[in-house]
Amino acid sequence: MTYGPARLLPGENIRITTNPDTEPFWEAARDGRLTACQCGNCGAFRMPPSPYCPECQSTKKEWPTLPGTATVFSFAICNKNPSTGEDYVYVPIVVDLDGAPGARLNANLTGCDADYVKIGMQVQVEWTPIADGWVLPNFRKVPA
């Protein structure tokens, strides 16, 4: 089966809900910065962020800015818009974030034919405006 170019789901269908553990990530995204939660005690990264470090149980958190590159860890190819049921090729991915060992992020792939997505592919963050003034990190294939 041939899929064609990966597209993003319409931004007006996406809503962001923050809490004290996730708000620093989303605020940095509004500034065009990709971050990950890092323990302020032992230095372990964790995404998604949580109140306690899984390594040392510390509540201290830092949010370093990352380079914005990543490696595809896992992906799926979807053929239908989940909201409307229309034919719509999109590719949700899980990426390993460069500069944050052990941190993974769920996102969407764009700018690439879905037939050529593969695990280990290098990707670069790009920012997509969505509803309510938020910005969503998506990833695009790094040119060879």
N, C-alpha and C positions, 0 to 999 in steps of 0.2 A: 504494500500500500504506500502511496506517496502522500505526504502530509502537506507540504508547502511551508511558507514562512510562519514562524511563531509570532503570535500577536499577544498583546496584553489585554487583560479583561478591562472593560470600560471603568475608568476611575470613579465615575459617579456611583458605581455599585460597591465601592470599597469604603469601609469605615474603620477608623483607628480608635481604639479605646486604650487609654493609658492608665497606669497605676504607678505608685512610687518606684517600683522596680523597673518599669519600662520607659518612663517618661524621659530620662536622659538620652536614651537611644533615639526617640522620635524628635526631640528638640534638636539634637545634633543633625539628624536627617534634614530638618528644615533649613539648616545652614549648609547643606551639601557635604556633610562629613559622615563617613561610615565609622561607627564605633562598636565596641564590644565591651561587655561587663567584665572587669578584671578584679580579682580579690586584692584589696589594699593591704592584706596581711601576707599571704603566701604567693600571690602573683598568678594564680590559676585563672584562666578565662572560663566564662560560662555564658552560653547563649542557648536558650533564652535566659535572661537574667532571673535571678531568684533572690530572696531575702538573705539567704545564708550560703556561704561558699561550701560546695559539696566536699572539698578537700580538707578544710580546716575549721569549718563552721563559723568563720568570722562574718560579721555584718558590714565590714569596711568594703567600700566599692570605689573603683576608679573607672573612667570611661576614656581610654586612650583613642586617639584618632588612628584609624588603620589606613593602609595604602589604597584600598578600594578595589583590590584584585582578589580573586578567589579561584578555587578549583571545583568543578562539578563533582559532587560526591554521589548524587542520586538524581533521577529525573523521571517524569512521566510525560506521555504525550496524550493530551486530552482533545477530543474532537467536538465537544459540545460546550456551549456557554452554560454553566450551571444555573444561571438565573433565568435564561430564556429558552434553553434547549436548542437554539439555533446552531448550525454548523459553524464551528469557530475553533481553529487550532491554537491552543496555548500550551506552554510547557512549564509546569511548576518544577522547580529545581531545589535541591538542598546543596549548599556550597560550604566548603571548608574555607574560612576566611584567612587570607594571608596576613601575617603579623599577629595572629591570635590563636596559637596552637590549641586544638581541641574545640574551638568555637565554630558552630555551624549555624547557618541562617537559611530559612525558607524564603524563596523569592520566585520570580518568574524570569524566563529567558526571552529575549527579544533580539531582533536583528540577525536571526540565523534561521536557515531552513530547518524545520523540525527533523527532517530525515538525517541530518548530519550531527545531531547532538550526541555526545558520548561522555561517559564517565572519564574524569581526568582532564576534560577540556578546560582551558584557561578562559576566565571571564572577567569583565571589568564592570564595576557598578555604574549605573546611570539612574538619574532621579526622575520620577514621574509624579507630577502634581495630581492629587486626588481630591476627594470631597473634603470640605471643612478646612481647607488651607494646609492639610498635611502633605507630606512628600513621601513616596514609597520607593524604597531601593529595589531596582530590578537589575538584571545583569545582561550584558551583551558579550558575544564571543570576541575575544582579543584577536585582532587580525594576525594572520600567520606571517 
